[in-house]
C-alpha cells in the first residue's frame, strides 16, 4: 500500500472560499450562490472520470450502465439491461447471475491482492484489528458454512443486531454468499423496534453480541434481543458475538456463541451464483406514526451502482487510498459505502466503533492521522459539531493525508461546507456533497472530482446515468432560478424494488403523486440561475408562513452563517395568525457568549436581513445539544413536539434522550415579538 506522503494532492484557490447571498426581494427567499471553486488542474488530469462521462451516459443510458456492470464479475451475462414493462417494478440485468460476496472478496484474492488491508478496525476503547482481503475471505467462508449448518438457506431472512465490529460485515457477506437476505437493525433501536422488524421480515436467525462500547462504557444488546425474540416465534437461533464480556441471559438450544459455531468451520466455501434480481437485503426506515417500511434491495443492479458511484464520486485509487465512511453499518450509508461499494472496488477502509468525542474530541482526527486516511465521508451534523468545538481541535493533528472529502445525510449549509473545506481539508480538498436515500441505494446527485466546479452547499447535478428534475406541484419541470420538488424520471440500477411484503404501499408511497413512471423523493429542491440543484430537505420541512414557502434548511443555513452559531435546527410550529411560525434551536460556538434576549434579537435580525423579514424566527432557543439519533440525524419531529407543547413521541433512537428534558426547560413562556 502506498503511504500517505506519496499520495496526490489537490489545491483550491483560497481566495474563492467565500459565498454570497443573493436575495429575491419579491419572494423573500435567499439563493446561496457564490463563486464556484473550479476543479484543481492536477486533480482533473488524474481523475477516474472526465467531463465526457455525462455525454456518454446521456447518449445511451442503458449502455452506460451495462458498461459499469461489466466492472463486476458475472457468471452469466444478462439478456436485457432493463425490463421496465411493468412500472414501477423494475428488473435490471435480466437473466444475469453473480455472487455479491465473491465480487467483494474472492476475486480480489484470486487477482493477487489477498495481502491488501480491507479494514483497519478500531474499537472505542482503543483495541484494533487489521483484516486483509485473504483473512476476510476466510472469515466470510467460515460464517457462510456456519449459517448453512444452522439450516439458513437462500431467501431466508437473517437479522443482524451488532455494534460496529468486523463481525457485522462478515455476517452481511456470509448472508450474501449463500443467498440469505440480511436485515441489519441499528444497535440503537429498542426491543420493540427490533421485534416489529423480526416479525415483518419473518427472520429465522438473529446475529447479535453481548454488547458494544458507547461513550466510554459497555452497552448491552443481548437483553433487547431476548425480549424481541420472545415475541418472534419464527426465530430459531440467536448467534452471539463476544465483545464486551458482559454477563448475558442464555437460552439453551436457541442461543449459540459465534466463536463456537463459526470458529469450527472450514475456510473453504464455494459461492453460489444468484439471479441479478435476487434479494440482497431489507433495510427498515424508522417509522414514527406508521409501520416502518422494509426497503428491499436486490443484487446485480445495486452492486453495479454502489461500486461505480464509490469509484467515480470519490476518485478511488485502490492501491493508494485509505477510505473512511464515518457512519454506522446499520444505515444505508454503511451498507453502500462501508461494505459493498468499497469492497467491490478493493478499497482499504477504516471502520470505527465509537463516538467522535470519546475519549476526547479529537478522536476522529487522531484516526485520520494514524491510518493516513485520504478520503473522509461524513454527515453535516458531525461537521457542525466540530465547528462548535472549535478549529483548534483539528489543527492539533496532521490531516495532510486527506485529498478528498464527502458529505452525506442531509443538505450541508455553505458555512459548514467552507469550515469543512478549510479546517479539515486544509483548503485543498474538494468536497463531494452527495444526495441519495435509503430507497435509492446509491448516489443520485453529486459533483464529480476533477470535473465539476464546486458550489458550497449544493449537490449540484444528477450523477451520470441518473435523470433528476425539479418540478412544480403539477409535475411540470421548472426552469432555472426556481423552487419546487425533486423527482427521478427514469429507473436506476440501485433503486428499491418494493416495500417488503407490501407492493401497494410501495406504489402509493413513491410512485403515485406524478404517475408510476416518476419517483417522488419527498424532498424540496431549488435550481439556481446556473442550474445547480440545492436540496431543501423533506417537503414536510417546508414551512408555510403567511402564504410564503420557506425551507427550514434555508433558515438553518442563515443562522449557522452567524459567527456565534455552530449548529441550528428549525421547525414550523402551528400559529393562529400566520399558519406556521418559525421556531429555531441553536447551539453556540465554543467561544460565543449567550447574552440572552440580546443575542436572540441579533439572530432574528440576522435572518431577516439575510433572507427577508418573513423568515425571522418566532422563537429562538439557545440549547446545549440537539436531539440526534446515533446516526447523527437531528430528530426535528421531537423539536416540533416541543415547539407545539405536545407530548413527546418515541425517543428510543436518540443518542441521549435526556437532551429533550433540557430543551423543554429552555422553552420561553411567550414567543418573541417584532
C-alpha positions in Angstrom: 0.0 0.0 0.0 1.3 3.5 -0.8 2.0 5.8 2.1 0.1 9.0 2.8 3.1 11.1 2.0 3.2 9.9 -1.6 -0.4 10.5 -2.4 -1.7 13.1 -4.9 -2.7 16.5 -3.6 -5.3 18.9 -4.9 -5.5 22.6 -4.3 -8.2 25.2 -4.4 -7.9 28.9 -4.6 -8.1 30.2 -1.1 -9.4 33.5 -2.4 -12.5 31.7 -3.6 -13.5 30.2 -0.2 -16.5 32.6 0.3 -20.0 32.6 -0.9 -22.5 35.3 -1.4 -26.2 35.6 -0.5 -28.3 36.9 -3.4 -31.9 37.7 -2.4 -35.0 37.8 -4.4 -36.9 40.6 -2.7 -40.3 39.7 -4.1 -40.3 36.2 -2.7 -38.3 37.0 0.4 -36.1 33.9 -0.2 -32.3 33.6 -0.5 -30.2 31.8 -3.1 -26.9 30.7 -1.8 -24.7 31.3 -4.9 -21.2 32.4 -4.8 -18.1 32.0 -6.9 -17.7 28.3 -7.7 -14.4 26.5 -6.9 -13.0 25.1 -10.1 -11.6 21.5 -10.1 -7.8 21.7 -9.5 -5.8 21.1 -12.6 -3.8 18.4 -11.0 -6.9 16.5 -9.9 -8.6 16.9 -13.2 -5.6 15.4 -15.0 -5.7 12.2 -13.0 -9.4 11.8 -12.0 -11.1 8.5 -12.6 -13.7 10.1 -14.9 -13.7 13.1 -17.2 -16.4 15.5 -18.4 -17.3 13.2 -21.3 -18.9 10.8 -18.8 -22.1 12.9 -18.9 -22.3 12.8 -22.7 -21.6 9.1 -22.7 -24.4 8.4 -20.2 -26.9 10.7 -21.9 -26.2 9.3 -25.4 -27.3 5.8 -24.3 -28.2 5.4 -20.6 -28.7 1.7 -20.6 -25.4 1.0 -22.5 -23.7 3.2 -20.0 -25.0 1.2 -17.0 -24.2 -2.1 -18.9 -20.6 -0.8 -19.1 -20.5 -0.2 -15.4 -22.0 -3.6 -14.6 -19.1 -5.2 -16.5 -16.7 -3.8 -13.9 -18.1 -6.7 -11.8 -17.6 -10.5 -12.3 -20.7 -12.2 -13.6 -21.1 -16.0 -14.0 -23.8 -15.4 -16.6 -24.3 -12.2 -18.5 -27.7 -10.6 -18.8 -30.1 -10.9 -21.7 -31.6 -7.4 -21.2 -30.2 -4.4 -19.3 -33.6 -3.2 -18.1 -37.2 -4.5 -18.0 -39.5 -1.5 -17.3 -42.6 -3.1 -18.8 -44.5 -3.0 -15.5 -43.6 0.3 -13.8 -42.7 0.9 -11.1 -41.4 -2.6 -10.8 -38.0 -2.6 -12.4 -35.7 -5.5 -13.3 -32.1 -4.8 -14.1 -29.7 -7.0 -15.9 -32.4 -9.6 -16.6 -31.1 -13.1 -16.7 -27.7 -12.2 -15.3 -26.1 -14.2 -12.5 -23.4 -13.3 -9.9 -22.4 -13.7 -6.3 -22.2 -10.4 -4.4 -19.7 -11.7 -1.8 -17.4 -13.2 -4.5 -17.3 -9.8 -6.1 -16.5 -8.1 -2.8 -13.8 -10.5 -1.6 -12.8 -13.7 -3.6 -12.0 -12.1 -6.9 -9.5 -9.7 -5.3 -7.7 -12.6 -3.5 -7.6 -14.5 -6.8 -6.1 -11.5 -8.5 -3.2 -11.5 -6.1 -4.4 -8.8 -3.6 -5.0 -11.1 -0.6 -2.4 -9.2 1.5 -4.1 -5.8 0.9 -5.8 -4.5 4.0 -9.6 -4.5 3.7 -10.3 -2.8 7.0 -8.4 -1.0 9.7 -10.8 -1.5 12.6 -10.6 0.5 15.8 -12.8 -0.1 18.8 -13.8 2.7 21.0 -11.6 1.5 23.9 -8.6 1.6 21.6 -8.4 -2.1 20.6 -7.6 -2.7 17.0 -7.8 -5.3 14.2 -6.3 -5.2 10.8 -8.1 -7.5 8.3 -6.7 -8.3 4.9 -8.8 -9.4 2.0 -7.5 -13.0 2.4 -8.4 -13.0 6.0 -11.8 -11.5 5.3 -12.4 -14.3 2.7 -11.6 -17.0 5.2 -13.9 -15.5 7.9 -16.8 -15.0 5.4 -16.4 -18.6 4.2 -16.5 -19.9 7.8 -19.5 -17.8 8.6 -21.3 -19.0 5.5 -20.6 -22.6 6.5 -22.0 -21.8 9.9 -25.2 -20.4 8.5 -25.6 -23.5 6.4 -25.1 -25.7 9.5 -27.9 -23.7 11.2 -30.1 -24.5 8.2 -30.2 -21.0 6.8 -31.0 -21.2 3.1 -31.2 -18.9 0.1 -34.1 -16.5 0.6 -34.2 -16.8 4.4 -34.1 -13.6 6.3 -31.3 -13.1 8.9 -31.4 -10.2 11.4 -28.1 -8.6 12.3 -28.1 -6.6 15.5 -24.5 -5.8 16.2 -22.2 -2.9 17.1 -19.6 -1.5 14.6 -17.3 -4.6 14.7 -15.9 -6.7 11.8 -18.3 -9.5 12.5 -21.1 -7.2 11.3 -19.6 -7.1 7.8 -18.6 -10.7 7.9 -22.2 -11.7 8.7 -23.6 -9.5 5.9 -21.2 -11.0 3.4 -21.9 -14.5 4.6 -25.6 -14.0 4.0 -24.9 -12.6 0.5 -22.7 -15.6 -0.2 -25.4 -18.2 0.5 -28.3 -16.0 -0.9 -29.9 -15.3 2.5 -31.4 -11.9 2.9 -29.8 -9.8 5.6 -31.6 -7.3 7.7 -29.3 -5.1 9.7 -31.1 -3.4 12.6 -29.2 -0.5 14.0 -28.0 -1.2 17.6 -29.6 1.9 18.9 -33.1 0.6 18.2 -35.3 -0.7 21.1 -36.6 -4.2 21.7 -40.0 -3.1 20.3 -38.4 -1.8 17.1 -36.4 -5.0 16.7 -39.4 -7.2 17.4 -41.5 -5.4 14.8 -38.8 -5.9 12.2 -38.2 -9.6 13.0 -42.0 -10.2 12.7 -42.4 -8.2 9.4 -39.4 -9.9 7.7 -40.0 -13.4 9.1 -36.4 -13.7 10.3 -35.2 -17.2 11.2 -31.9 -16.2 12.8 -30.6 -13.2 14.8 -26.9 -12.4 15.0 -26.0 -10.2 17.9 -23.4 -9.6 20.6 -23.3 -9.3 24.4 -22.9 -5.5 23.7 -20.7 -2.8 22.4 -18.9 0.3 23.6 -20.5 3.7 23.5 -19.2 6.9 25.1 -16.6 5.1 27.1 -18.8 2.4 28.6 -20.1 -1.0 27.5 -23.8 -1.0 26.5 -25.9 -4.2 26.3 -27.5 -5.6 23.2 -28.5 -9.2 24.2 -31.3 -8.2 26.6 -33.2 -6.4 23.8 -32.7 -9.5 21.6 -34.1 -11.8 24.2 -37.1 -9.5 24.6 -37.7 -9.3 20.9 -37.1 -12.9 20.1 -39.5 -13.9 22.8 -42.2 -12.3 20.7 -40.9 -13.7 17.4 -41.6 -17.5 17.2 -40.1 -17.8 13.8 -36.5 -17.1 15.1 -34.8 -20.5 15.6 -31.4 -19.4 16.8 -29.5 -16.5 18.3 -25.8 -16.3 17.4 -23.9 -14.2 19.9 -20.5 -12.5 19.4 -18.4 -11.9 22.5 -17.4 -8.2 22.5 -17.6 -6.6 26.0 -17.6 -9.6 28.3 -20.9 -8.7 30.0 -22.9 -11.4 31.5 -25.9 -12.4 29.4 -29.0 -14.5 29.9 -28.8 -17.7 27.9 -31.5 -19.9 26.4 -30.1 -23.4 25.8 -30.7 -24.9 22.4 -31.5 -21.4 20.9 -28.5 -19.3 21.8 -25.1 -20.1 20.4 -21.7 -18.4 20.7 -20.3 -17.1 17.4 -16.8 -18.3 18.3 -18.1 -21.9 19.0 -20.1 -22.2 15.8 -18.2 -20.1 13.3 -14.8 -20.9 14.8 -15.0 -24.6 14.0 -15.9 -24.2 10.3 -13.8 -24.7 7.2 -12.3 -21.7 5.4 -13.4 -23.2 2.1 -16.8 -22.4 0.7 -18.0 -22.5 -2.9 -20.1 -19.4 -3.7 -23.4 -19.9 -5.5 -24.5 -17.7 -8.3 -27.8 -15.9 -7.9 -30.0 -14.0 -10.3 -29.4 -10.3 -10.6 -32.8 -9.7 -9.0 -32.2 -12.0 -6.1 -32.9 -10.1 -2.8 -29.8 -8.9 -1.1 -31.1 -7.0 2.0 -34.0 -5.4 3.6 -33.5 -2.1 5.4 -36.3 -0.7 7.6 -36.9 3.0 7.7 -37.7 4.1 11.2 -41.4 4.8 11.5 -42.9 7.5 13.8 -46.6 7.4 13.1 -46.8 4.4 10.7 -45.3 0.9 10.4 -41.7 1.0 9.3 -41.1 0.4 5.7 -38.9 -2.6 4.7 -36.9 -1.2 1.7 -35.9 -4.2 -0.5 -32.6 -4.0 -2.5 -31.5 -6.7 -4.9 -28.1 -7.9 -6.1 -26.9 -7.0 -9.6 -28.2 -3.5 -10.1 -27.4 -2.4 -6.5 -23.8 -3.7 -6.6 -23.3 -2.1 -10.0 -24.3 1.4 -8.9 -22.7 1.4 -5.4 -19.5 0.1 -6.9 -19.4 2.6 -9.7 -20.5 5.6 -7.7 -18.0 4.9 -5.0 -15.2 4.7 -7.6 -16.2 7.8 -9.5 -17.5 10.1 -6.8 -14.5 9.6 -4.5 -11.9 9.2 -7.3 -10.8 6.0 -5.6 -7.3 4.7 -6.2 -7.4 1.2 -4.6 -3.6 0.9 -4.4 -3.1 4.2 -2.7 -6.2 5.4 -0.9 -7.4 4.8 2.7 -11.1 5.4 2.7 -13.3 6.2 5.7 -17.1 6.4 5.7 -17.6 7.7 9.3 -21.1 6.2 9.7 -22.8 3.1 11.1 -23.3 0.0 9.1 -26.8 0.0 10.5 -27.8 2.7 8.0 -27.8 2.6 4.2 -24.6 4.8 4.1 -22.8 2.0 5.9 -24.2 -0.7 3.6 -23.3 1.1 0.4 -20.1 2.9 1.3 -18.6 1.0 4.2 -19.3 -2.5 2.9 -20.5 -3.2 -0.7 -19.1 -0.3 -2.7 -15.6 -0.1 -1.1 -15.2 -3.9 -1.1 -16.3 -4.3 -4.7 -13.6 -1.7 -5.6 -10.9 -3.3 -3.5 -10.6 -0.3 -1.2 -8.8 -0.2 2.1 -11.2 1.3 4.6 -11.3 2.5 8.2 -14.1 1.2 10.5 -14.6 2.8 13.9 -16.9 1.7 16.7 -17.3 4.7 18.8 -18.3 8.4 19.0 -16.4 11.4 17.8 -15.7 12.7 21.4 -14.6 9.5 23.1 -12.1 9.6 24.8 -11.5 13.1 23.5 -12.9 15.5 20.9 -10.0 14.9 18.6 -10.6 11.1 18.2 -11.6 11.2 14.6 -8.7 13.5 13.6 -6.4 11.2 15.5 -7.7 8.2 13.4 -7.1 10.2 10.2 -3.6 10.8 11.2 -3.0 7.3 12.5 -4.2 5.5 9.4 -3.3 8.1 6.8 -6.9 8.5 5.7 -7.1 10.1 2.2 -10.9 10.2 1.7 -13.4 11.1 4.5 -17.1 10.8 4.1 -19.3 12.0 6.9 -22.5 14.0 7.8 -23.1 17.7 8.1 -24.4 17.3 11.7 -20.9 15.9 12.6 -19.2 18.8 10.8 -21.3 21.3 12.6 -20.5 19.6 15.9 -16.8 20.0 15.1 -17.5 23.7 14.3 -19.0 24.1 17.8 -15.9 22.5 19.4 -13.6 24.9 17.5 -11.0 24.9 14.8 -8.2 24.3 17.4 -9.0 20.6 17.6 -8.4 19.6 14.0 -5.5 21.9 13.9 -3.8 19.8 16.5 -3.5 16.8 14.2 -1.7 16.0 10.9 -4.5 15.8 8.3 -2.2 16.2 5.3 -3.1 12.7 4.0 -6.6 13.9 3.1 -7.2 14.6 -0.5 -11.0 14.4 -0.9 -14.0 15.0 1.4 -17.6 13.9 1.2 -20.9 14.9 2.8 -23.9 12.7 3.3 -27.2 12.5 5.2 -28.8 15.9 4.7 -28.1 19.2 2.9 -24.9 20.9 4.1 -25.2 24.6 4.7 -22.5 26.7 2.9 -20.9 27.8 6.2 -20.3 24.2 7.3 -19.1 23.3 3.8 -16.5 26.1 4.0 -15.4 25.2 7.6 -15.0 21.5 6.5 -13.0 22.6 3.4 -10.8 24.9 5.4 -10.2 23.3 8.8 -10.4 19.6 7.9 -9.4 19.6 4.2 -6.8 22.3 4.6 -8.3 24.4 1.8 -7.0 21.8 -0.8 -9.7 19.0 -0.7 -12.7 19.1 -3.0 -16.0 18.2 -1.2 -18.4 15.8 -2.8 -21.8 16.8 -1.4 -24.0 13.8 -2.1 -27.7 13.4 -2.2 -29.4 10.0 -2.1 -31.7 7.9 0.1 -32.2 4.5 1.7 -34.6 4.0 -1.2 -32.2 5.0 -4.0 -29.4 2.8 -2.6 -26.6 4.9 -4.1 -25.5 8.4 -5.0 -28.1 10.3 -7.2 -26.9 13.9 -7.1 -23.2 14.8 -6.6 -20.4 16.8 -8.0 -17.6 14.8 -9.6 -13.9 15.4 -8.6 -11.8 16.9 -11.3 -14.9 17.6 -13.4 -17.2 19.8 -11.5 -16.7 23.4 -10.4 -17.9 23.2 -6.8 -20.6 25.4 -5.3 -20.5 25.3 -1.5 -23.8 23.9 -0.2 -25.2 22.4 -3.4 -25.3 18.8 -4.5 -25.3 20.4 -8.0 -26.0 17.8 -10.7 -27.5 14.3 -11.2 -24.9 11.6 -11.4 -24.2 10.3 -14.9 -27.0 8.0 -15.9 -29.5 9.4 -13.4 -32.4 11.5 -14.5 -33.5 14.0 -11.8 -35.6 17.1 -12.3 -37.1 19.9 -10.2 -40.9 20.2 -10.8 -43.9 22.2 -9.6 -46.9 20.7 -7.8 -48.3 19.5 -11.1 -45.2 17.7 -12.2 -44.1 20.3 -14.7 -40.3 20.8 -15.0 -39.2 24.2 -13.7 -36.7 26.5 -15.2 -33.5 27.7 -13.5 -33.9 30.0 -10.6 -37.0 28.2 -9.3 -38.1 26.2 -6.2 -40.1 23.0 -6.4 -40.0 19.3 -5.8 -37.2 16.8 -6.7 -38.3 13.8 -8.8 -36.5 11.0 -10.6 -37.9 10.4 -14.1 -36.0 7.2 -15.1 -35.4 3.9 -13.2 -31.8 3.4 -11.9 -29.9 0.2 -11.1 -29.7 0.5 -7.3 -33.4 1.5 -6.8 -35.5 -0.2 -4.2 -37.6 -2.9 -5.8 -40.6 -2.8 -3.4 -41.5 -2.4 0.3 -41.1 -5.9 1.8 -44.5 -7.7 1.6 -46.4 -4.6 0.5 -46.3 -3.8 -3.2 -49.3 -1.5 -2.9 -47.6 0.7 -0.3 -44.6 0.8 -2.5 -46.6 2.3 -5.3 -48.6 4.6 -3.1 -45.6 6.0 -1.2 -43.2 6.6 -4.1 -44.9 6.4 -7.5 -48.4 7.9 -7.1 -48.0 11.6 -6.9 -46.9 12.1 -10.6 -47.7 8.7 -12.0 -46.0 5.3 -12.0 -43.1 6.4 -14.1 -42.0 9.2 -11.8 -40.4 8.7 -8.4 -41.1 11.4 -5.9 -38.3 11.7 -3.5 -40.2 13.6 -0.8 -37.6 16.4 -0.9 -38.0 20.0 -1.9 -35.3 21.5 -4.1 -34.4 24.6 -5.9 -32.3 25.3 -9.0 -30.2 28.4 -9.0 -29.6 30.6 -12.1 -26.7 28.3 -13.1 -28.8 25.2 -13.0 -27.3 23.8 -9.8 -29.7 21.9 -7.6 -30.0 22.8 -3.9 -31.7 20.3 -1.6 -34.2 21.9 0.8 -34.9 18.9 3.0 -38.1 16.9 3.3 -41.3 18.6 1.9 -42.7 18.3 5.5 -39.9 20.7 6.4 -41.0 23.4 4.1 -42.9 25.9 6.2 -45.9 28.0 5.1 -45.7 31.3 6.9 -48.4 33.7 5.9 -48.5 32.1 2.5 -44.8 32.2 2.0 -43.0 28.8 1.4 -39.8 28.9 3.5 -37.4 26.0 3.8 -36.2 25.0 7.3 -32.8 24.3 5.7 -32.6 27.8 4.4 -33.3 29.4 7.8 -30.8 26.9 9.4 -28.2 27.9 6.9 -28.7 31.6 7.7 -28.4 31.0 11.4 -25.2 29.0 11.1 -23.9 31.8 9.0 -23.8 34.0 12.1 -20.4 33.9 13.8 -21.9 32.9 17.2 -23.8 29.8 15.9 -22.3 26.4 15.4 -25.5 24.4 14.7 -29.2 25.1 14.2 -32.4 23.2 13.8 -35.6 24.8 12.6 -39.2 23.6 12.7 -42.5 25.1 11.7 -45.0 25.2 14.6 -48.7 25.9 14.4 -49.5 29.6 14.7 -53.1 31.0 14.8 -52.1 34.2 12.9 -49.6 33.1 10.3 -50.5 29.4 9.9 -47.0 28.4 10.9 -44.3 30.1 12.9 -40.6 29.5 12.7 -39.0 28.1 15.8 -35.3 27.7 15.9 -33.0 25.8 18.3 -29.3 26.9 18.2 -26.0 25.7 19.6 -23.4 28.3 20.1 -19.8 28.0 19.1 -17.3 27.3 21.9 -16.1 30.9 22.1 -19.5 32.6 21.8 -21.3 34.2 24.8 -25.0 33.6 25.4 -26.3 37.2 26.1 -29.9 36.1 26.3 -32.5 38.2 24.7 -29.9 40.4 23.1 -28.4 37.5 21.2 -31.8 36.2 20.2 -32.8 39.6 18.7 -29.5 39.8 17.0 -30.0 36.4 15.4 -33.6 37.2 14.3 -32.3 40.4 12.7 -29.6 38.5 11.0 -32.1 36.0 9.5 -34.4 38.9 8.4 -31.6 40.7 6.7 -30.2 37.5 5.1 -33.5 36.0 3.8 -36.2 38.5 4.4 -38.4 39.8 7.3 -40.9 37.0 6.7 -38.2 34.4 7.7 -37.5 35.9 11.1 -37.9 33.1 13.7 -40.8 33.5 16.0 -38.8 31.9 18.8 -35.1 31.1 19.1 -33.9 28.9 21.9 -30.2 28.5 22.8 -29.5 24.9 23.8 -26.5 22.8 24.7 -27.4 19.9 22.5 -29.9 18.8 19.9 -31.8 15.5 19.8 -29.9 13.3 17.4 -30.1 9.7 16.5 -26.9 7.6 16.8 -26.5 8.1 13.0 -26.2 11.8 13.6 -29.6 12.9 12.3 -31.5 15.7 14.1 -34.9 14.5 15.2 -36.9 17.5 14.1 -40.2 15.9 14.8 -39.3 15.9 18.5 -38.4 19.6 18.3 -41.8 20.2 16.7 -43.4 18.4 19.6 -41.6 20.8 22.0 -42.5 23.9 19.9 -46.2 22.9 19.9 -46.2 21.9 23.6 -47.2 18.3 22.7 -46.3 15.0 24.4 -43.0 13.8 23.0 -43.0 11.0 20.5 -40.7 7.9 20.6 -37.2 8.9 21.9 -35.7 5.4 21.9 -33.4 6.0 18.9 -31.8 9.1 20.4 -28.2 9.1 21.5 -29.2 10.8 24.7 -32.9 11.1 25.5 -32.2 13.4 28.5 -31.5 16.1 25.9 -35.2 16.6 25.4 -35.8 17.5 29.1 -33.0 20.1 28.9 -34.6 21.6 25.8 -38.1 21.7 27.4 -36.6 23.6 30.3 -35.4 26.2 27.9 -38.8 26.8 26.3 -39.7 30.5 26.7 -43.0 31.4 28.1 -44.0 33.5 25.1 -42.8 33.9 21.6 -40.6 36.8 20.5 -42.4 39.8 19.1 -41.3 42.3 16.5 
